[in-house]
Amino acid sequence: MTAAGTPREPGTGGTAHPEDGRPAAPARRPGWDARHRFALSGGALPTYTCGGFALPVLKGTATPVNPAGQAALALGSVLLLAVAARRAGRAAEAVG
Protein backbone atom coordinates (compact mmCIF):
# COMPACT_ATOMS: atom_id res chain seq x y z
CA MET A 1 0.00 0.00 0.00
CA THR A 2 1.18 3.53 -0.68
CA ALA A 3 0.72 6.45 1.68
CA ALA A 4 -2.52 7.26 -0.17
CA GLY A 5 -3.84 3.78 0.61
CA THR A 6 -3.60 2.38 -2.90
CA PRO A 7 -1.74 -0.85 -3.61
CA ARG A 8 1.94 -0.47 -4.52
CA GLU A 9 2.73 -1.33 -8.11
CA PRO A 10 5.19 -4.22 -8.43
CA GLY A 11 8.68 -3.23 -9.49
CA THR A 12 8.42 0.42 -8.39
CA GLY A 13 11.63 0.10 -6.39
CA GLY A 14 12.52 0.50 -2.77
CA THR A 15 11.05 -1.22 0.21
CA ALA A 16 7.80 -0.25 1.82
CA HIS A 17 7.35 0.94 5.38
CA PRO A 18 5.85 -2.02 7.24
CA GLU A 19 2.94 -0.07 8.72
CA ASP A 20 1.62 2.19 5.98
CA GLY A 21 3.54 1.35 2.81
CA ARG A 22 5.54 4.59 2.61
CA PRO A 23 8.90 4.14 0.89
CA ALA A 24 11.67 3.42 3.37
CA ALA A 25 14.31 6.06 4.03
CA PRO A 26 17.24 5.56 1.63
CA ALA A 27 19.67 4.85 4.48
CA ARG A 28 17.44 2.01 5.69
CA ARG A 29 17.10 0.27 2.33
CA PRO A 30 18.82 -3.04 1.72
CA GLY A 31 22.39 -2.61 0.51
CA TRP A 32 23.09 0.59 2.41
CA ASP A 33 25.88 0.25 4.93
CA ALA A 34 28.14 2.46 7.02
CA ARG A 35 30.05 3.65 3.94
CA HIS A 36 26.89 4.99 2.31
CA ARG A 37 25.75 6.76 5.47
CA PHE A 38 29.24 8.24 5.85
CA ALA A 39 29.18 9.52 2.26
CA LEU A 40 25.82 11.19 2.86
CA SER A 41 26.88 12.92 6.06
CA GLY A 42 30.40 13.51 4.74
CA GLY A 43 28.95 15.64 1.98
CA ALA A 44 26.63 17.62 4.23
CA LEU A 45 29.12 18.59 6.95
CA PRO A 46 31.60 20.45 4.69
CA THR A 47 28.68 22.27 3.08
CA TYR A 48 27.67 23.78 6.42
CA THR A 49 31.30 24.40 7.38
CA CYS A 50 31.94 26.41 4.21
CA GLY A 51 28.68 28.29 4.67
CA GLY A 52 29.89 29.43 8.08
CA PHE A 53 32.70 31.39 6.44
CA ALA A 54 30.32 33.26 4.13
CA LEU A 55 27.39 33.93 6.45
CA PRO A 56 28.95 36.67 8.66
CA VAL A 57 30.12 38.51 5.54
CA LEU A 58 26.66 38.31 3.98
CA LYS A 59 24.99 39.48 7.20
CA GLY A 60 27.50 42.30 7.64
CA THR A 61 28.57 41.07 11.09
CA ALA A 62 32.05 39.80 10.18
CA THR A 63 34.91 40.52 12.56
CA PRO A 64 38.57 39.41 12.43
CA VAL A 65 37.75 36.70 14.98
CA ASN A 66 35.14 35.01 12.79
CA PRO A 67 37.55 33.39 10.28
CA ALA A 68 39.72 32.06 13.11
CA GLY A 69 36.73 30.49 14.82
CA GLN A 70 35.43 29.05 11.58
CA ALA A 71 38.88 27.64 10.78
CA ALA A 72 38.90 25.86 14.14
CA LEU A 73 35.43 24.45 13.48
CA ALA A 74 36.47 23.39 9.95
CA LEU A 75 39.51 21.58 11.36
CA GLY A 76 37.26 19.85 13.89
CA SER A 77 34.88 18.75 11.14
CA VAL A 78 37.78 17.35 9.08
CA LEU A 79 38.98 15.38 12.10
CA LEU A 80 35.45 14.14 12.77
CA LEU A 81 35.10 13.01 9.15
CA ALA A 82 38.47 11.23 9.30
CA VAL A 83 37.39 9.27 12.39
CA ALA A 84 33.99 8.49 10.84
CA ALA A 85 35.62 7.33 7.59
CA ARG A 86 37.88 4.98 9.47
CA ARG A 87 34.99 3.54 11.49
CA ALA A 88 32.80 3.18 8.39
CA GLY A 89 35.60 1.31 6.63
CA ARG A 90 36.04 -1.02 9.59
CA ALA A 91 32.31 -1.66 9.79
CA ALA A 92 32.19 -2.47 6.07
CA GLU A 93 35.13 -4.86 6.38
CA ALA A 94 33.51 -6.64 9.33
CA VAL A 95 30.29 -7.19 7.38
CA GLY A 96 31.67 -8.20 4.02
N, C-alpha and C positions, 0 to 999 in steps of 0.2 A: 504494500500500500504506500502511496505517496503521502506527503503532508496534507494534500487536499482530500485524501480518503479514497482516491482511485487506485486500482491495481497498478503495480509497477510493471512496465513493459519489460519483457525478457531482453537481456543483452544491452541494457542502458548503461551499464558500468557502475562500479562502486558497490559498496555493501549498504544495506538498509539498516537504519536504526531499529533495534529489536522491538521497540514499543510502538512507534508510529510510522515507520517506514521512511523517515527522513534520511537523506544520504549521510553516511558517516563522515566525520571530520577527516580530512586527508591524512593527518598524522596517525589516525587510528585504523586506516585501511590495511589490509594484508600487504605485506611486502615493505612497509615502512619500518625502518629501524632507527637506531640512535644516530646514524650518519645522516639520514634524511632530516630528522628533527634538528640536528646541529646545523645543517645547511640552511634551513629555514630561519632559525634564530640568528645564525652567523651572518646572514644578509641584512637582518633588521637592525641589529645592534650598531653596526657602523653607520647606518643611515641616520639614526638618532644622534650618534656621536658627532658626525659632521654637521648636522643641523644645529647643534649647540654652539658651534663656532659662528654661524651666520646669524642666529636669532638676535643676540644683543646689538649687532650692527643694524639689522633691519628695524629693531624697536627704538634705536637711538639711545640705548642705555649702556653702550660698550665703555669699558674702562680698561686700563692697562692690565688689571688683574684678571679679567675675563679669559684672555687666551691662555694664561698660565694655568688657571683652574681647569679649563677645557682640555688642555694638553695632559694634565694629570688624569682626568677622567678617561681620555682616549687611551692612555697607556694602560689604565686599569681594565678597560674593555678589551684591549688586545691580549692582555694576560689572561683574562677570563675566557676569551675565545680559544686561546692556546690550551688551557686546561680542559675545556669542554671538548676540543678536537681530540685530544689524547684519550679522554674517557670514552668518547664515541667510537674511536677506533678500537679500543680494547673491548668494548661491548660487542662490536660487530665481529671481532675475531673470536670471542667466546661463543657466539651464536653459530657462526658458520665457518 
